[in-house]
Amino acid sequence: MANLVMGADGSTSIRGSSSALSSKLDRLRFHELRKRASVILIGGNTARNEPYAKTPLPLVILTLKNQIPDEVLANPNLEVWQLDPVEAVAKAQIEFPGNILIEGGINLLVKLLAAELIDELYLTINSQAGGENIYDLNQLTREFTITSSEKSGDDNFLILIKN
């Protein structure tokens, strides 16, 4: 599974973080999705820019730089792997049976989508624009079918399943 918030222009972060794109309802859905997962998988950039000091389940950070903030390193559920994303998913499937939740960044997500390792995609698209790490929504979702679409305020919540 993968979870991502995007602005209307395809931006996936503002000033380096996705939190400015995320609404209260998006965060509620985000935490509900975690209840279905056995592990959270993120990249190094996400670990450096997002609040991962505490997680309710194991957190795996994929990084080659190994420059993880001290507050994230203090997470008792943390594992740091220096693996290719595809290898990391294979290892996570063995070590953490169940759903792997990809929360970590558009770059990591694109690699896993290219390897066809994402079955479910949870997207929140809001009306904001002007951020960074812009990615084309049509390109991102071309191999998926929308199974649910719900509008709430400025947010559009989509659930997509791999074709």
N, C-alpha and C positions, 0 to 999 in steps of 0.2 A: 504494500500500500504506500502511496505517497500523498503528502499534504502540502499545499502551496497556496499562498496568497499573492495576488497580482493586482496592480493598478489597471485602470482602463487602457493605458498605453502599453501594457505588457511589462511594466516595471515590477521587479520582485524585491526591491529594497529602496529605502529612502535614507540617505546619509549612512549607508552601510548596513542597515538593519531592516528587517521586515515588520518590526513592531509598529511603525508608523502607518503601515497599510492595514493592520489588523484591528478590527472592531471588537467590542465586548462579546457580541454574538459569535464572531469568528473564533475567538479564544475559547468560548464554551464548547463549540463544536470540535475544536482542536483537542481539548482535554477528553471529550467523549471518545474520540477516535483512538486516543492513547489507551483507553480501557480495553480495546480489542487487540492490542499489540503485545508481543513478548519482548520486543527490543526496539529502541530508537536508533536510527543510523543517520549520522550527519557528517559533513565534511569539516575540514579545519577552519575554513573561513566562517562558517556558521558558528562554530565553537568560539571563535574570537569576537564575533559581533552580536551574538544573541545570548539571552539569559539561560544558561544550562547548568547553573550551580547545583540545582536540585531537580531530579527527575523521578517519577514514580516507578520507573522500571529501568532495566539496564540501558546504558547509553554507550554507543560505540562511535568513536570519532575516527574518521579516516583522514590521515594527514601525513605528509612527507616532511613538512617543516617542523612538526612537533612543538610549535609555539602556542601552547594552550594557556589561557589565563589561569592564575592560581585559584580563583574561585571555582572554575570548572574542574580543575585538577582535584579539588577537595570533594567533588561529588563521589559518594561512596559506591555508586552504581556504574562508575566510569571504566571503560576499557579504551585504550588507544591502539589502533591497528595501522600499520604502515603497509597497506595492501591496495591493490587495484580495486575499484568498486565492484567489479564482477566477482573477483575472488572473495571479497568481503561478504557479499550476499551469500555465496556458497558456504562460507564459514559460519555466518550467522544462522543459516538454516539448520546447521548441525548443532551449534552451541545453544541456540535459543529457539527450540521448536515452536511453531506458531507463526503469527503474522509479524513480519518485519515492517516497521513504519519508517519511511524515508521522510525526514523533516528537513534535510540539510541542503538547501541551496540549489539554484537552477543548474549550476554546472554539474553537480553530482546527479541530479535528476535526469538531465539530458543524457548522460552516459548510461544510466540504467535503463532509460527508455530505448536507447539505441540497441542495447543488448536484450531488449524485450523481457525485462525482469520486473516490470510494474504491471500488475493486474488491475488494480483499482487506483483511481486518481481522484483526489478530493481537492477541488479548487474553490477558492473564494476570490471573486473578482469585484473590486469596488471602483468607485468613480474617480479616485485620485489619479494624478498623472505627474510626470516630472521627476520620477525617481531614476534609479540606475538598474543595471543588470536586466535590461529589457529583452524580452523573448516573445516571439510571435505565438499567440494563443492557438491559432490554426495549426501551426507546425507542431506545437506541443501536444495537441489532442487528436492529430490526424488518424491515429490507430485506435481511437477509442469511440465509444458510443455513450452519449449522455443518457443516464438512467433516471436522473432526478435533477430538477432545477427549481430553486426556491429563491425568491426575491424578498429581501428585508431591508428597508431603508436604502442605503447606498450600496449594499452588498448583494451579490448574486452568488448563491451557493450551488455548485455543480458536483454531482457524483458521476464519474465516468468509469466504464468497464472496458477492458481491452477487447477488441474485436476478435 
